[in-house]
Amino acid sequence: MLLSVQYFLSHLLFSINCVTCSILASTGKAAGGGLGAWGYMAIILTLMGVGAGIYYFSLFYPILCKKERIYDVMELSSV
């Protein structure tokens, strides 16, 4: 009796394992999935680059795009 129960349980577990494997094979994705470590690093480095670009743009914009103004409106010579 004990041998038949063990035989039944082993076949039951094997059939469950086969069904699980066929489901994973049909979907093409295993557990986990998503982005890998390189994907996360690329996202973080991209955000850091964009942040640094915005910072330096706001820092140097007034210097690079400064307008030269002429205050001598009446074109008078200095006395």
Secondary structure, DSSP 4 states (H G I P E B T S, - for coil): -HHHHHHHHHHHHHHHHHHHHHHHHHH---SS-S--HHHHHHHHHHHHHHHHHHHHHHHHHHHHTPPP----TT-PPP-
